[in-house]
Amino acid sequence: MSRRLPTIHGVTEKPAGFYKAEQLDLEFSNGERRQFERMLARGHGAVVVVPMLDDQTVLLVREYAAGMHRYELGLVKGRIDAGETPLEAADRELKEEAGYGARRLDALRQMTLAPTYMNHQSWLVVARDLYPGKLPGDEPEDMEVVPWKLDALHELMLREDFSEGRSLAALFIAREWLKNA
């Protein structure tokens, strides 16, 4: 079923740090009116990197997650800087967070975080043919690098310290894509 997009009758903006918050005055095709809020990302998007040490081993990183106030295991990820392509950002973030560069990078798709109220998008990038290469990053401490076998994703997905949705989705998408690459 294809529906006509709601009519936006008004937008009220509010600054919100890395994001810009907007309140939308909407009218739906059935005449119902509602107020929705959305967060608009500032910047150029982000990358989520699946670094493959070999055909069966992905490199994960453990970093402090302020939102949960704990250390979280996940994939390399970060913002795309002005003037960078998603592939350039993925290689830079990989060097900053995991201490590796990649000779082969493939951008698979864009993923959203919470599309019902945010426009933030992250590029899913698979990095292969890795080599040691460290760049200074903006993290306050070095990240622990944890190799994980793709055939053990069923164990990883149930760990309490591996909960970020982008990392979960990216690993399953990359695993299926790598089967045919």
TORDREN-954632 format. One record per atom (N, C-alpha, C): residue number from 1; x, y, z. Coordinates in nm, 3 decimals. Atoms other than C-alpha are relative to their C-alpha. Layout:
% residues N
+-----+---------+---------+---------+
| num |      c1 |      c2 |      c3 |
+-----+---------+---------+---------+
| NUM |       X |       Y |       Z |
...
+-----+---------+---------+---------+
END
This chain:
% residues 181
+-----+---------+---------+---------+
| num |      c1 |      c2 |      c3 |
+-----+---------+---------+---------+
|   1 |   0.084 |  -0.117 |   0.000 |
|   1 |   0.000 |   0.000 |   0.000 |
|   1 |   0.090 |   0.124 |   0.000 |
|   2 |  -0.078 |  -0.123 |   0.009 |
|   2 |   0.143 |   0.335 |  -0.101 |
|   2 |  -0.084 |   0.116 |   0.053 |
|   3 |   0.073 |  -0.111 |  -0.059 |
|   3 |   0.040 |   0.633 |   0.108 |
|   3 |   0.065 |   0.132 |  -0.035 |
|   4 |  -0.050 |  -0.136 |   0.020 |
|   4 |   0.074 |   1.002 |   0.048 |
|   4 |   0.069 |   0.044 |   0.128 |
|   5 |  -0.071 |  -0.049 |  -0.117 |
|   5 |   0.329 |   1.158 |   0.280 |
|   5 |  -0.083 |   0.107 |   0.071 |
|   6 |   0.073 |  -0.104 |  -0.074 |
|   6 |   0.185 |   1.376 |   0.558 |
|   6 |   0.043 |   0.140 |  -0.045 |
|   7 |  -0.029 |  -0.140 |   0.029 |
|   7 |   0.165 |   1.750 |   0.495 |
|   7 |   0.063 |   0.063 |   0.123 |
|   8 |  -0.065 |  -0.071 |  -0.110 |
|   8 |   0.405 |   1.953 |   0.708 |
|   8 |  -0.054 |   0.142 |   0.001 |
|   9 |   0.057 |  -0.134 |  -0.012 |
|   9 |   0.221 |   2.265 |   0.826 |
|   9 |   0.093 |   0.097 |   0.070 |
|  10 |  -0.093 |  -0.087 |  -0.069 |
|  10 |   0.503 |   2.398 |   1.039 |
|  10 |   0.115 |  -0.078 |   0.060 |
|  11 |  -0.118 |   0.061 |  -0.060 |
|  11 |   0.851 |   2.326 |   1.174 |
|  11 |   0.058 |   0.098 |   0.102 |
|  12 |  -0.064 |  -0.079 |  -0.104 |
|  12 |   0.995 |   2.455 |   1.500 |
|  12 |   0.134 |  -0.065 |   0.031 |
|  13 |  -0.134 |   0.054 |  -0.021 |
|  13 |   1.373 |   2.413 |   1.539 |
|  13 |   0.050 |   0.027 |   0.140 |
|  14 |  -0.063 |  -0.013 |  -0.130 |
|  14 |   1.566 |   2.356 |   1.861 |
|  14 |   0.141 |  -0.059 |  -0.011 |
|  15 |  -0.135 |   0.059 |   0.002 |
|  15 |   1.946 |   2.315 |   1.890 |
|  15 |   0.010 |  -0.113 |   0.101 |
|  16 |  -0.014 |   0.116 |  -0.090 |
|  16 |   2.048 |   1.982 |   2.045 |
|  16 |   0.138 |  -0.065 |  -0.016 |
|  17 |  -0.135 |   0.057 |   0.007 |
|  17 |   2.428 |   1.934 |   2.042 |
|  17 |   0.037 |  -0.044 |  -0.139 |
|  18 |  -0.040 |   0.054 |   0.130 |
|  18 |   2.541 |   1.708 |   1.758 |
|  18 |  -0.117 |  -0.006 |  -0.098 |
|  19 |   0.120 |   0.009 |   0.082 |
|  19 |   2.184 |   1.709 |   1.629 |
|  19 |  -0.076 |   0.131 |   0.004 |
|  20 |   0.094 |  -0.111 |  -0.003 |
|  20 |   1.919 |   1.964 |   1.547 |
|  20 |  -0.137 |  -0.063 |   0.020 |
|  21 |   0.133 |   0.054 |  -0.027 |
|  21 |   1.578 |   1.889 |   1.696 |
|  21 |  -0.104 |   0.085 |  -0.071 |
|  22 |   0.112 |  -0.068 |   0.066 |
|  22 |   1.264 |   1.977 |   1.502 |
|  22 |  -0.131 |  -0.057 |   0.051 |
|  23 |   0.136 |   0.044 |  -0.029 |
|  23 |   0.900 |   1.966 |   1.602 |
|  23 |  -0.081 |   0.027 |  -0.125 |
|  24 |   0.078 |  -0.010 |   0.124 |
|  24 |   0.675 |   1.899 |   1.302 |
|  24 |  -0.148 |   0.002 |   0.031 |
|  25 |   0.146 |  -0.003 |  -0.007 |
|  25 |   0.310 |   1.996 |   1.278 |
|  25 |  -0.048 |  -0.071 |  -0.127 |
|  26 |   0.034 |   0.085 |   0.113 |
|  26 |   0.176 |   1.718 |   1.053 |
|  26 |  -0.150 |  -0.023 |  -0.015 |
|  27 |   0.138 |   0.043 |   0.031 |
|  27 |  -0.151 |   1.638 |   0.881 |
|  27 |   0.009 |  -0.122 |  -0.090 |
|  28 |  -0.003 |   0.125 |   0.076 |
|  28 |  -0.202 |   1.282 |   0.759 |
|  28 |  -0.114 |  -0.004 |  -0.101 |
|  29 |   0.096 |   0.006 |   0.110 |
|  29 |  -0.404 |   1.178 |   0.454 |
|  29 |  -0.143 |  -0.021 |   0.048 |
|  30 |   0.135 |   0.020 |  -0.054 |
|  30 |  -0.701 |   1.082 |   0.677 |
|  30 |  -0.049 |   0.122 |   0.078 |
|  31 |   0.040 |  -0.123 |  -0.068 |
|  31 |  -0.713 |   1.438 |   0.820 |
|  31 |   0.049 |   0.013 |   0.143 |
|  32 |  -0.052 |  -0.006 |  -0.138 |
|  32 |  -0.553 |   1.352 |   1.157 |
|  32 |   0.121 |   0.092 |   0.007 |
|  33 |  -0.114 |  -0.090 |  -0.023 |
|  33 |  -0.311 |   1.617 |   1.291 |
|  33 |   0.077 |  -0.048 |   0.122 |
|  34 |  -0.087 |   0.041 |  -0.111 |
|  34 |  -0.015 |   1.531 |   1.514 |
|  34 |   0.127 |   0.085 |   0.001 |
|  35 |  -0.132 |  -0.061 |  -0.017 |
|  35 |   0.306 |   1.682 |   1.649 |
|  35 |   0.101 |  -0.114 |   0.010 |
|  36 |  -0.108 |   0.097 |  -0.004 |
|  36 |   0.615 |   1.471 |   1.575 |
|  36 |   0.130 |   0.075 |   0.025 |
|  37 |  -0.133 |  -0.057 |  -0.015 |
|  37 |   0.973 |   1.538 |   1.680 |
|  37 |   0.098 |  -0.088 |  -0.075 |
|  38 |  -0.105 |   0.075 |   0.067 |
|  38 |   1.278 |   1.441 |   1.482 |
|  38 |   0.134 |   0.066 |   0.029 |
|  39 |  -0.137 |  -0.046 |  -0.020 |
|  39 |   1.652 |   1.471 |   1.522 |
|  39 |   0.070 |  -0.005 |  -0.135 |
|  40 |  -0.075 |  -0.008 |   0.125 |
|  40 |   1.855 |   1.586 |   1.222 |
|  40 |   0.148 |   0.000 |   0.032 |
|  41 |  -0.143 |   0.011 |  -0.025 |
|  41 |   2.218 |   1.483 |   1.218 |
|  41 |   0.073 |   0.117 |  -0.064 |
|  42 |  -0.090 |  -0.100 |   0.056 |
|  42 |   2.481 |   1.748 |   1.169 |
|  42 |   0.120 |  -0.077 |  -0.053 |
|  43 |  -0.119 |   0.066 |   0.051 |
|  43 |   2.778 |   1.652 |   0.959 |
|  43 |  -0.029 |  -0.079 |  -0.126 |
|  44 |  -0.003 |   0.069 |   0.128 |
|  44 |   2.834 |   1.403 |   0.682 |
|  44 |  -0.031 |  -0.149 |   0.012 |
|  45 |   0.033 |   0.140 |  -0.018 |
|  45 |   2.712 |   1.073 |   0.823 |
|  45 |   0.108 |  -0.074 |   0.076 |
|  46 |  -0.091 |   0.084 |  -0.077 |
|  46 |   2.901 |   0.784 |   0.974 |
|  46 |   0.031 |  -0.128 |  -0.076 |
|  47 |  -0.035 |   0.130 |   0.055 |
|  47 |   3.064 |   0.452 |   0.896 |
|  47 |  -0.004 |  -0.104 |   0.112 |
|  48 |  -0.011 |   0.118 |  -0.086 |
|  48 |   3.035 |   0.109 |   1.058 |
|  48 |   0.085 |  -0.098 |  -0.081 |
|  49 |  -0.098 |   0.078 |   0.075 |
|  49 |   3.333 |  -0.105 |   0.958 |
|  49 |   0.005 |  -0.144 |   0.051 |
|  50 |  -0.017 |   0.142 |  -0.031 |
|  50 |   3.350 |  -0.486 |   0.947 |
|  50 |   0.140 |  -0.038 |  -0.049 |
|  51 |  -0.137 |   0.030 |   0.041 |
|  51 |   3.727 |  -0.548 |   0.947 |
|  51 |   0.027 |  -0.150 |   0.007 |
|  52 |  -0.023 |   0.144 |   0.010 |
|  52 |   3.808 |  -0.901 |   0.831 |
|  52 |   0.150 |  -0.028 |   0.006 |
|  53 |  -0.140 |   0.036 |  -0.016 |
|  53 |   4.143 |  -1.026 |   0.963 |
|  53 |   0.038 |  -0.112 |  -0.097 |
|  54 |  -0.011 |   0.104 |   0.101 |
|  54 |   4.099 |  -1.335 |   0.745 |
|  54 |  -0.141 |  -0.033 |  -0.045 |
|  55 |   0.133 |   0.032 |   0.055 |
|  55 |   3.808 |  -1.504 |   0.566 |
|  55 |  -0.105 |  -0.031 |   0.106 |
|  56 |   0.095 |   0.041 |  -0.102 |
|  56 |   3.650 |  -1.616 |   0.894 |
|  56 |   0.007 |   0.080 |   0.130 |
|  57 |  -0.021 |  -0.071 |  -0.127 |
|  57 |   3.768 |  -1.365 |   1.156 |
|  57 |  -0.021 |   0.149 |  -0.015 |
|  58 |   0.026 |  -0.143 |  -0.003 |
|  58 |   3.628 |  -1.019 |   1.222 |
|  58 |   0.069 |   0.057 |   0.124 |
|  59 |  -0.060 |  -0.067 |  -0.115 |
|  59 |   3.801 |  -0.769 |   1.451 |
|  59 |  -0.104 |   0.090 |   0.064 |
|  60 |   0.089 |  -0.083 |  -0.078 |
|  60 |   3.582 |  -0.617 |   1.721 |
|  60 |   0.085 |   0.089 |   0.090 |
|  61 |  -0.070 |  -0.088 |  -0.095 |
|  61 |   3.679 |  -0.332 |   1.956 |
|  61 |  -0.088 |   0.017 |   0.123 |
|  62 |   0.071 |  -0.023 |  -0.125 |
|  62 |   3.588 |  -0.278 |   2.319 |
|  62 |   0.029 |   0.145 |   0.040 |
|  63 |  -0.018 |  -0.139 |  -0.038 |
|  63 |   3.527 |   0.086 |   2.415 |
|  63 |  -0.105 |   0.040 |   0.102 |
|  64 |   0.093 |  -0.052 |  -0.099 |
|  64 |   3.359 |   0.286 |   2.686 |
|  64 |  -0.123 |   0.057 |  -0.071 |
|  65 |   0.127 |  -0.046 |   0.055 |
|  65 |   2.991 |   0.348 |   2.606 |
|  65 |  -0.069 |   0.085 |   0.106 |
|  66 |   0.053 |  -0.091 |  -0.101 |
|  66 |   2.878 |   0.656 |   2.798 |
|  66 |  -0.150 |  -0.016 |   0.019 |
|  67 |   0.145 |   0.014 |  -0.010 |
|  67 |   2.510 |   0.598 |   2.720 |
|  67 |  -0.041 |  -0.113 |   0.094 |
|  68 |   0.030 |   0.115 |  -0.086 |
|  68 |   2.517 |   0.265 |   2.904 |
|  68 |   0.089 |  -0.004 |   0.123 |
|  69 |  -0.101 |  -0.004 |  -0.106 |
|  69 |   2.807 |   0.352 |   3.139 |
|  69 |   0.060 |  -0.138 |   0.023 |
|  70 |  -0.069 |   0.129 |  -0.007 |
|  70 |   2.992 |   0.030 |   3.062 |
|  70 |   0.092 |  -0.010 |  -0.123 |
|  71 |  -0.081 |   0.029 |   0.118 |
|  71 |   3.247 |  -0.111 |   2.819 |
|  71 |  -0.081 |  -0.090 |  -0.091 |
|  72 |   0.084 |   0.068 |   0.099 |
|  72 |   3.081 |  -0.234 |   2.503 |
|  72 |   0.090 |  -0.054 |  -0.111 |
|  73 |  -0.068 |   0.063 |   0.112 |
|  73 |   3.213 |  -0.473 |   2.239 |
|  73 |  -0.079 |   0.032 |  -0.126 |
|  74 |   0.071 |  -0.033 |   0.124 |
|  74 |   3.131 |  -0.369 |   1.884 |
|  74 |   0.096 |   0.013 |  -0.116 |
|  75 |  -0.082 |  -0.021 |   0.119 |
|  75 |   3.258 |  -0.281 |   1.541 |
|  75 |   0.064 |   0.138 |   0.004 |
|  76 |  -0.060 |  -0.132 |   0.020 |
|  76 |   3.482 |   0.007 |   1.443 |
|  76 |  -0.106 |   0.088 |  -0.062 |
|  77 |   0.099 |  -0.092 |   0.056 |
|  77 |   3.264 |   0.311 |   1.378 |
|  77 |   0.040 |   0.143 |   0.031 |
|  78 |  -0.028 |  -0.140 |  -0.024 |
|  78 |   3.279 |   0.687 |   1.354 |
|  78 |  -0.057 |   0.088 |  -0.109 |
|  79 |   0.055 |  -0.099 |   0.094 |
|  79 |   3.186 |   1.005 |   1.172 |
|  79 |   0.082 |   0.009 |  -0.129 |
|  80 |  -0.066 |  -0.034 |   0.126 |
|  80 |   3.265 |   1.087 |   0.812 |
|  80 |   0.033 |   0.148 |   0.009 |
|  81 |  -0.042 |  -0.139 |  -0.007 |
|  81 |   3.468 |   1.407 |   0.817 |
|  81 |  -0.029 |   0.072 |  -0.131 |
|  82 |   0.022 |  -0.082 |   0.121 |
|  82 |   3.411 |   1.693 |   0.570 |
|  82 |   0.106 |  -0.034 |  -0.103 |
|  83 |  -0.091 |   0.030 |   0.110 |
|  83 |   3.565 |   1.607 |   0.234 |
|  83 |   0.039 |  -0.146 |  -0.012 |
|  84 |  -0.032 |   0.142 |   0.005 |
|  84 |   3.593 |   1.234 |   0.311 |
|  84 |  -0.110 |  -0.078 |  -0.069 |
|  85 |   0.097 |   0.097 |   0.049 |
|  85 |   3.423 |   0.952 |   0.125 |
|  85 |  -0.024 |  -0.101 |   0.113 |
|  86 |   0.020 |   0.105 |  -0.100 |
|  86 |   3.272 |   0.670 |   0.330 |
|  86 |   0.118 |  -0.098 |   0.008 |
|  87 |  -0.113 |   0.093 |  -0.001 |
|  87 |   3.563 |   0.446 |   0.226 |
|  87 |   0.122 |   0.060 |   0.068 |
|  88 |  -0.112 |  -0.068 |  -0.066 |
|  88 |   3.824 |   0.701 |   0.335 |
|  88 |  -0.024 |   0.008 |   0.150 |
|  89 |   0.033 |  -0.007 |  -0.143 |
|  89 |   3.646 |   0.747 |   0.668 |
|  89 |   0.014 |  -0.137 |   0.065 |
|  90 |  -0.011 |   0.136 |  -0.055 |
|  90 |   3.627 |   0.370 |   0.719 |
|  90 |   0.145 |  -0.038 |   0.022 |
|  91 |  -0.141 |   0.034 |  -0.014 |
|  91 |   4.000 |   0.328 |   0.661 |
|  91 |   0.064 |   0.080 |   0.113 |
|  92 |  -0.054 |  -0.084 |  -0.108 |
|  92 |   4.084 |   0.621 |   0.893 |
|  92 |  -0.046 |  -0.051 |   0.136 |
|  93 |   0.052 |   0.049 |  -0.128 |
|  93 |   3.855 |   0.496 |   1.171 |
|  93 |   0.061 |  -0.136 |   0.037 |
|  94 |  -0.061 |   0.130 |  -0.025 |
|  94 |   3.998 |   0.145 |   1.135 |
|  94 |   0.141 |   0.017 |   0.055 |
|  95 |  -0.136 |  -0.028 |  -0.048 |
|  95 |   4.350 |   0.282 |   1.183 |
|  95 |  -0.003 |   0.062 |   0.139 |
|  96 |   0.009 |  -0.067 |  -0.130 |
|  96 |   4.245 |   0.500 |   1.477 |
|  96 |  -0.044 |  -0.094 |   0.111 |
|  97 |   0.061 |   0.080 |  -0.105 |
|  97 |   4.042 |   0.241 |   1.665 |
|  97 |   0.060 |  -0.140 |   0.015 |
|  98 |  -0.048 |   0.139 |  -0.006 |
|  98 |   4.192 |  -0.099 |   1.576 |
|  98 |   0.148 |  -0.015 |  -0.034 |
|  99 |  -0.141 |   0.009 |   0.034 |
|  99 |   4.543 |  -0.018 |   1.453 |
|  99 |   0.029 |  -0.074 |  -0.129 |
| 100 |  -0.016 |   0.064 |   0.130 |
| 100 |   4.491 |  -0.158 |   1.103 |
| 100 |  -0.049 |   0.092 |  -0.111 |
| 101 |   0.052 |  -0.060 |   0.122 |
| 101 |   4.450 |  -0.022 |   0.754 |
| 101 |  -0.052 |  -0.113 |  -0.088 |
| 102 |   0.055 |   0.102 |   0.089 |
| 102 |   4.275 |  -0.201 |   0.468 |
| 102 |   0.036 |   0.033 |  -0.145 |
| 103 |  -0.028 |  -0.017 |   0.143 |
| 103 |   4.383 |  -0.252 |   0.109 |
| 103 |  -0.127 |  -0.016 |  -0.084 |
| 104 |   0.125 |   0.024 |   0.073 |
| 104 |   4.030 |  -0.354 |   0.009 |
| 104 |  -0.118 |   0.042 |   0.087 |
| 105 |   0.117 |  -0.052 |  -0.072 |
| 105 |   3.717 |  -0.166 |   0.116 |
| 105 |  -0.121 |  -0.006 |  -0.091 |
| 106 |   0.124 |   0.009 |   0.077 |
| 106 |   3.361 |  -0.234 |   0.000 |
| 106 |  -0.113 |   0.062 |   0.081 |
| 107 |   0.118 |  -0.061 |  -0.063 |
| 107 |   3.067 |  -0.007 |   0.090 |
| 107 |  -0.122 |  -0.080 |  -0.043 |
| 108 |   0.114 |   0.087 |   0.033 |
| 108 |   2.764 |  -0.237 |   0.109 |
| 108 |  -0.132 |   0.074 |  -0.007 |
| 109 |   0.129 |  -0.068 |  -0.004 |
| 109 |   2.476 |  -0.009 |   0.204 |
| 109 |   0.000 |   0.103 |   0.112 |
| 110 |   0.021 |  -0.090 |  -0.112 |
| 110 |   2.352 |   0.267 |   0.430 |
| 110 |  -0.101 |  -0.062 |   0.096 |
| 111 |   0.092 |   0.049 |  -0.103 |
| 111 |   2.178 |   0.184 |   0.758 |
| 111 |  -0.044 |   0.120 |   0.084 |
| 112 |   0.051 |  -0.105 |  -0.086 |
| 112 |   1.963 |   0.401 |   0.981 |
| 112 |  -0.002 |  -0.049 |   0.144 |
| 113 |   0.007 |   0.035 |  -0.142 |
| 113 |   1.950 |   0.411 |   1.360 |
| 113 |  -0.143 |  -0.014 |   0.045 |
| 114 |   0.139 |  -0.002 |  -0.043 |
| 114 |   1.592 |   0.505 |   1.439 |
| 114 |  -0.075 |   0.090 |  -0.098 |
| 115 |   0.056 |  -0.085 |   0.105 |
| 115 |   1.426 |   0.627 |   1.118 |
| 115 |  -0.134 |   0.064 |   0.032 |
| 116 |   0.128 |  -0.064 |  -0.036 |
| 116 |   1.097 |   0.709 |   1.291 |
| 116 |   0.020 |   0.137 |   0.062 |
| 117 |  -0.022 |  -0.135 |  -0.056 |
| 117 |   1.260 |   1.009 |   1.459 |
| 117 |   0.140 |   0.056 |  -0.024 |
| 118 |  -0.133 |  -0.051 |   0.030 |
| 118 |   1.618 |   1.046 |   1.328 |
| 118 |   0.031 |  -0.018 |  -0.148 |
| 119 |  -0.040 |   0.017 |   0.139 |
| 119 |   1.773 |   1.102 |   0.985 |
| 119 |   0.144 |  -0.049 |  -0.012 |
| 120 |  -0.139 |   0.044 |  -0.001 |
| 120 |   2.120 |   0.973 |   1.086 |
| 120 |   0.015 |  -0.128 |  -0.081 |
| 121 |  -0.029 |   0.119 |   0.080 |
| 121 |   2.267 |   0.724 |   0.838 |
| 121 |   0.147 |  -0.037 |   0.014 |
| 122 |  -0.136 |   0.052 |  -0.008 |
| 122 |   2.576 |   0.505 |   0.861 |
| 122 |   0.025 |  -0.093 |  -0.118 |
| 123 |  -0.042 |   0.090 |   0.108 |
| 123 |   2.758 |   0.337 |   0.573 |
| 123 |   0.059 |  -0.126 |   0.061 |
| 124 |  -0.058 |   0.129 |  -0.038 |
| 124 |   2.831 |  -0.033 |   0.626 |
| 124 |   0.112 |  -0.029 |  -0.098 |
| 125 |  -0.118 |   0.022 |   0.083 |
| 125 |   3.185 |  -0.097 |   0.495 |
| 125 |   0.070 |  -0.127 |   0.047 |
| 126 |  -0.079 |   0.119 |  -0.029 |
| 126 |   3.365 |  -0.432 |   0.478 |
| 126 |   0.144 |   0.031 |  -0.037 |
| 127 |  -0.143 |  -0.026 |   0.021 |
| 127 |   3.744 |  -0.399 |   0.514 |
| 127 |   0.073 |  -0.134 |  -0.002 |
| 128 |  -0.076 |   0.126 |   0.012 |
| 128 |   3.971 |  -0.679 |   0.391 |
| 128 |   0.144 |   0.032 |  -0.038 |
| 129 |  -0.144 |  -0.013 |   0.029 |
| 129 |   4.339 |  -0.738 |   0.324 |
| 129 |   0.060 |   0.104 |   0.094 |
| 130 |  -0.043 |  -0.093 |  -0.104 |
| 130 |   4.433 |  -0.569 |   0.651 |
| 130 |   0.152 |  -0.002 |   0.015 |
| 131 |  -0.143 |  -0.013 |  -0.031 |
| 131 |   4.781 |  -0.446 |   0.743 |
| 131 |   0.012 |   0.091 |   0.123 |
| 132 |  -0.017 |  -0.087 |  -0.118 |
| 132 |   4.916 |  -0.287 |   1.064 |
| 132 |   0.017 |   0.145 |  -0.043 |
| 133 |  -0.007 |  -0.142 |   0.031 |
| 133 |   4.866 |   0.089 |   1.052 |
| 133 |  -0.077 |   0.079 |   0.103 |
| 134 |   0.065 |  -0.071 |  -0.111 |
| 134 |   4.794 |   0.308 |   1.353 |
| 134 |   0.000 |   0.149 |  -0.025 |
| 135 |   0.012 |  -0.145 |  -0.001 |
| 135 |   4.667 |   0.667 |   1.353 |
| 135 |  -0.050 |   0.043 |   0.137 |
| 136 |   0.056 |  -0.048 |  -0.127 |
| 136 |   4.602 |   0.877 |   1.664 |
| 136 |  -0.149 |   0.031 |  -0.019 |
| 137 |   0.143 |  -0.026 |   0.007 |
| 137 |   4.231 |   0.897 |   1.736 |
| 137 |  -0.044 |   0.094 |   0.109 |
| 138 |   0.054 |  -0.091 |  -0.101 |
| 138 |   4.002 |   1.098 |   1.959 |
| 138 |  -0.046 |  -0.074 |   0.126 |
| 139 |   0.039 |   0.077 |  -0.116 |
| 139 |   3.940 |   0.816 |   2.208 |
| 139 |   0.097 |   0.029 |   0.115 |
| 140 |  -0.085 |  -0.031 |  -0.114 |
| 140 |   4.073 |   0.880 |   2.561 |
| 140 |   0.094 |  -0.114 |   0.040 |
| 141 |  -0.085 |   0.115 |  -0.031 |
| 141 |   4.225 |   0.530 |   2.582 |
| 141 |   0.001 |  -0.094 |  -0.118 |
| 142 |  -0.006 |   0.098 |   0.108 |
| 142 |   4.339 |   0.258 |   2.343 |
| 142 |  -0.113 |  -0.099 |   0.016 |
| 143 |   0.107 |   0.098 |  -0.002 |
| 143 |   4.065 |   0.018 |   2.248 |
| 143 |   0.060 |  -0.140 |  -0.005 |
| 144 |  -0.039 |   0.139 |   0.007 |
| 144 |   4.100 |  -0.352 |   2.308 |
| 144 |  -0.054 |  -0.057 |  -0.131 |
| 145 |   0.042 |   0.062 |   0.126 |
| 145 |   4.089 |  -0.541 |   1.977 |
| 145 |  -0.024 |  -0.148 |   0.028 |
| 146 |   0.042 |   0.136 |  -0.031 |
| 146 |   3.903 |  -0.873 |   1.998 |
| 146 |  -0.035 |  -0.073 |  -0.131 |
| 147 |   0.037 |   0.080 |   0.118 |
| 147 |   3.912 |  -1.126 |   1.709 |
| 147 |  -0.120 |  -0.089 |   0.033 |
| 148 |   0.118 |   0.084 |  -0.021 |
| 148 |   3.583 |  -1.313 |   1.664 |
| 148 |  -0.030 |  -0.075 |  -0.130 |
| 149 |   0.030 |   0.083 |   0.117 |
| 149 |   3.499 |  -1.600 |   1.429 |
| 149 |  -0.145 |   0.024 |  -0.045 |
| 150 |   0.135 |  -0.022 |   0.054 |
| 150 |   3.200 |  -1.539 |   1.200 |
| 150 |  -0.093 |  -0.117 |   0.030 |
| 151 |   0.088 |   0.114 |  -0.027 |
| 151 |   3.073 |  -1.892 |   1.263 |
| 151 |  -0.042 |  -0.007 |   0.147 |
| 152 |   0.043 |  -0.006 |  -0.141 |
| 152 |   3.034 |  -1.796 |   1.632 |
| 152 |  -0.086 |   0.124 |   0.026 |
| 153 |   0.087 |  -0.117 |  -0.021 |
| 153 |   2.799 |  -1.499 |   1.575 |
| 153 |  -0.118 |  -0.033 |   0.090 |
| 154 |   0.111 |   0.039 |  -0.088 |
| 154 |   2.526 |  -1.696 |   1.751 |
| 154 |   0.035 |   0.017 |   0.147 |
| 155 |  -0.044 |  -0.024 |  -0.138 |
| 155 |   2.732 |  -1.664 |   2.072 |
| 155 |   0.014 |   0.151 |   0.027 |
| 156 |  -0.022 |  -0.144 |  -0.016 |
| 156 |   2.822 |  -1.298 |   2.019 |
| 156 |  -0.132 |   0.075 |   0.015 |
| 157 |   0.125 |  -0.076 |   0.001 |
| 157 |   2.465 |  -1.184 |   1.954 |
| 157 |  -0.075 |  -0.007 |   0.133 |
| 158 |   0.068 |   0.014 |  -0.128 |
| 158 |   2.355 |  -1.297 |   2.301 |
| 158 |   0.080 |   0.058 |   0.117 |
| 159 |  -0.081 |  -0.058 |  -0.107 |
| 159 |   2.635 |  -1.129 |   2.499 |
| 159 |  -0.058 |   0.134 |   0.044 |
| 160 |   0.052 |  -0.127 |  -0.052 |
| 160 |   2.522 |  -0.845 |   2.726 |
| 160 |   0.085 |   0.119 |  -0.041 |
| 161 |  -0.090 |  -0.110 |   0.034 |
| 161 |   2.827 |  -0.636 |   2.631 |
| 161 |   0.013 |   0.021 |  -0.151 |
| 162 |   0.004 |  -0.019 |   0.146 |
| 162 |   2.749 |  -0.660 |   2.256 |
| 162 |  -0.146 |   0.028 |  -0.036 |
| 163 |   0.143 |  -0.029 |   0.012 |
| 163 |   2.419 |  -0.477 |   2.221 |
| 163 |  -0.034 |   0.104 |  -0.106 |
| 164 |   0.029 |  -0.109 |   0.094 |
| 164 |   2.456 |  -0.201 |   1.960 |
| 164 |  -0.061 |  -0.055 |  -0.129 |
| 165 |   0.075 |   0.052 |   0.114 |
| 165 |   2.205 |  -0.256 |   1.679 |
| 165 |   0.074 |   0.006 |  -0.132 |
| 166 |  -0.073 |  -0.009 |   0.126 |
| 166 |   2.426 |  -0.131 |   1.397 |
| 166 |   0.105 |  -0.110 |  -0.010 |
| 167 |  -0.103 |   0.104 |   0.002 |
| 167 |   2.704 |  -0.372 |   1.494 |
| 167 |  -0.062 |  -0.138 |  -0.024 |
| 168 |   0.070 |   0.128 |   0.019 |
| 168 |   2.461 |  -0.665 |   1.519 |
| 168 |  -0.043 |  -0.018 |  -0.146 |
| 169 |   0.050 |   0.010 |   0.137 |
| 169 |   2.299 |  -0.593 |   1.183 |
| 169 |   0.115 |  -0.009 |  -0.099 |
| 170 |  -0.112 |  -0.003 |   0.093 |
| 170 |   2.629 |  -0.516 |   1.009 |
| 170 |   0.070 |  -0.134 |  -0.011 |
| 171 |  -0.068 |   0.130 |   0.004 |
| 171 |   2.784 |  -0.849 |   1.106 |
| 171 |  -0.079 |  -0.104 |  -0.078 |
| 172 |   0.080 |   0.098 |   0.072 |
| 172 |   2.495 |  -1.054 |   0.975 |
| 172 |  -0.008 |   0.035 |  -0.149 |
| 173 |   0.002 |  -0.041 |   0.141 |
| 173 |   2.472 |  -0.851 |   0.652 |
| 173 |   0.133 |  -0.033 |  -0.065 |
| 174 |  -0.134 |   0.025 |   0.056 |
| 174 |   2.849 |  -0.873 |   0.597 |
| 174 |   0.026 |  -0.149 |  -0.015 |
| 175 |  -0.021 |   0.145 |   0.011 |
| 175 |   2.857 |  -1.247 |   0.669 |
| 175 |  -0.070 |  -0.056 |  -0.124 |
| 176 |   0.072 |   0.049 |   0.117 |
| 176 |   2.590 |  -1.311 |   0.405 |
| 176 |   0.063 |   0.053 |  -0.130 |
| 177 |  -0.061 |  -0.058 |   0.119 |
| 177 |   2.755 |  -1.074 |   0.154 |
| 177 |   0.134 |  -0.070 |  -0.031 |
| 178 |  -0.131 |   0.063 |   0.020 |
| 178 |   3.099 |  -1.235 |   0.206 |
| 178 |  -0.012 |  -0.141 |  -0.057 |
| 179 |   0.020 |   0.134 |   0.057 |
| 179 |   2.957 |  -1.578 |   0.116 |
| 179 |   0.003 |   0.004 |  -0.151 |
| 180 |   0.007 |  -0.012 |   0.147 |
| 180 |   2.912 |  -1.451 |  -0.241 |
| 180 |   0.105 |   0.093 |  -0.060 |
| 181 |  -0.099 |  -0.097 |   0.049 |
| 181 |   3.201 |  -1.203 |  -0.265 |
| 181 |   0.120 |  -0.068 |  -0.064 |
+-----+---------+---------+---------+
END
